Each structure stands twice: as structure tokens, then as C-alpha cells.
Amino acid sequence: MSISSTDDKLYFRQLLSGRDFATSNPLAHQMVNFIYLIGDRETRECVVVDPAYAVDDILRIVQEDDMTLTGVLATHYHPDHVGGSMMGHTIEGVSALLEKCAVPIHVQAEESPWVMKTTGLDETDLVTHTSGDVVSIGEIEITLLHTPGHTPGSQCFLAGNCLVSGDTLFLEGCGRTDLPGSDVAAMYDSLQRLASLPKDTLVLPGHQYSSVPFASIEEVKQVNYVYKPPTREAWMSWFGGTSS
């Protein structure tokens, strides 16, 4: 699916696992991951967010769109986003992509050791970032926002009015906070940070866990239960967690 943006130069596609790629992979159908292609329509360069399940399919879509892949943006280390072993399955991901296309893998600094452990990549394969860093694709700027909570180095990507929110924020709910590296209090802070974005910002999550594939942050704030607790204390009480 192509997304309408306030920037005509912005190339932006939302692709669903099991439907748009990895169509014969049962786990891809089950996990309903979104990946994203973001780039510059004039220079024909793009990056892919969270390539997993079927690298050849993803590269074929890039080629069919007459684009050139110049990098990978990883929201976090979980195998359904970057590849690795999960639930007895081996998921193809960034390591397989690098065998076919030598591009940098952009990760948040705190996530780097987790990504290396999950994927088998070396630190020389990764470009580490801090919050607020900008990755430029042609003349398109993608701002990297550190949003810990689901994992220590979870990050979201802001391009124009499009926010790729990974597993930090879904249209209904947020990422789990009971996994290794999770932090309930940090998740509250990250969700509040995203809530402060302009109200017309489109939230594009890491999974299709709702009937629609995207919505404005204003709409998400109105209907998503994670924005119901009025204070940090109420959030902590509701979700029953403690800061790690």
C-alpha cells in the first residue's frame, strides 16, 4: 500500500507479510508484520524498515518500483523484524539481505548488542544512532526517535508526516513489556513522546493488529487504551510493572 504524504517527493510503501511478500510462509501469515519502504522519488533511492521472512520478495518489489536499496532501518531486535530464531522457526532477515545487497543496518545504540546476538551480524555491519539522528535518503530526511520500553533500543522513524512506530505503538495497544529488556516505565515515557507529535501524523505500526493499517496520532490517542491512564503512577498501577 502506498501512503499519501505531505511531501510529493516521499516514496513510502507499507507491505504486509503473508499478503504482499512471503505469501507461502505460514509464520508470516500468522505474525502479520508490516515492513516499509521509504525513499526519494527523484533519486530513486530507498531504505527498508524491518526486512524479514522473504528477502528476495522484498528486493523484487524494490526493483519493480525502479528503486535502489541503500540501507536498512531496524526498529528493534526481535526475529520477526530482523531475522533469527523464534518459536522453533528460523526467520530470514538482515543477514540474508546483506548477502545479496551490501547496505548499512541502522540501529539504535542500545539495541546494537541485542541485534548482533539475534542475527549473528558483526558490529561492522551496523550503524548505531542516538535519538534525534537523521538518515538522509536523497533529499528525504528520516528522523530516528529512541522509544525504549518494548526493548532497550526500540526506535521509531519519522518521515514527513509518517511515523513508523514498530512495536512501540500499535493502533490498539502497545508492544509487550514482559520480555527481556522491556521496561514498563520507559514505555510510558515513549508513548507520551509519540503523543506529542503533530495531530495529523500518521501512525504506521509494526503489525496489523487492528482493522485498519494506519491512523493519525490524534485518532490513536482517542481510542487506544494505552493513553487512558492520566498519570505515570496510574500507568504503572494499571500495567503492574516496575522500572528495570
Buried (B, 14 or more C-beta within 10 A) or exposed (E): EEBEBEBEBBBBBBBBBBEBBBEEBEBBBEBBBBBBBBBBBEBBBBBBBBBBBBBEBBBEBBEEBEBBBBBBBBBBBBBBBBBBEBEEBEBBBBBBBBEEBEBBBBBBBBBBBBBBEBBEBEEEBBBBBEBEBEBEBBEBBBBBBBBBBBBBBBBBBBBBBBBBBBBBBBBBBBBEBEEEBBBBBBBBBBBEBBBEBEEEBBBBBBBBEBEEBBBBBBBBBEEBEBBEBEEEEEBBEBBEBEEE
